[in-house]
Amino acid sequence: MREPRDRMARVQASDETWAAFRAQLGVTPVSVALGRLVEREVGRTARSSASDAEAVRVALDDAREVADELAALIARLERATSSPGAGAGGNR
């Protein structure tokens, strides 16, 4: 894969959504975060349309990475809902 290059794009989001997005990034530059989102979207499309053996292997590796991220998120959310003072959580 080639080295990433700068691209220009406009993003449509409410002020509140954009502020929340920026806040959650911390020190990560917006350009880096948006680049990751683009890569994830391209990967999602590749996973759903993989047909040859190598593409399927790459898609499977990518899907496992996404599944690991989701598993970590689920575990964190389950811990948050089961901690004291979490309110009436736990309902799905």
ChimeraX attribute file (.defattr): number of C-alpha atoms within 10 A of each C-alpha:
attribute: neighborCount
match mode: 1-to-1
recipient: residues
	/A:1	3
	/A:2	4
	/A:3	4
	/A:4	8
	/A:5	6
	/A:6	7
	/A:7	7
	/A:8	6
	/A:9	7
	/A:10	5
	/A:11	8
	/A:12	8
	/A:13	10
	/A:14	9
	/A:15	9
	/A:16	9
	/A:17	11
	/A:18	13
	/A:19	11
	/A:20	11
	/A:21	14
	/A:22	15
	/A:23	11
	/A:24	10
	/A:25	12
	/A:26	9
	/A:27	8
	/A:28	11
	/A:29	11
	/A:30	13
	/A:31	13
	/A:32	13
	/A:33	14
	/A:34	13
	/A:35	16
	/A:36	12
	/A:37	12
	/A:38	12
	/A:39	11
	/A:40	14
	/A:41	12
	/A:42	11
	/A:43	17
	/A:44	15
	/A:45	11
	/A:46	16
	/A:47	19
	/A:48	11
	/A:49	12
	/A:50	15
	/A:51	12
	/A:52	8
	/A:53	9
	/A:54	10
	/A:55	14
	/A:56	16
	/A:57	14
	/A:58	15
	/A:59	21
	/A:60	14
	/A:61	13
	/A:62	17
	/A:63	16
	/A:64	12
	/A:65	12
	/A:66	15
	/A:67	12
	/A:68	12
	/A:69	12
	/A:70	12
	/A:71	12
	/A:72	12
	/A:73	12
	/A:74	12
	/A:75	12
	/A:76	11
	/A:77	14
	/A:78	13
	/A:79	13
	/A:80	15
	/A:81	16
	/A:82	13
	/A:83	11
	/A:84	8
	/A:85	9
	/A:86	11
	/A:87	10
	/A:88	8
	/A:89	13
	/A:90	12
	/A:91	5
	/A:92	3
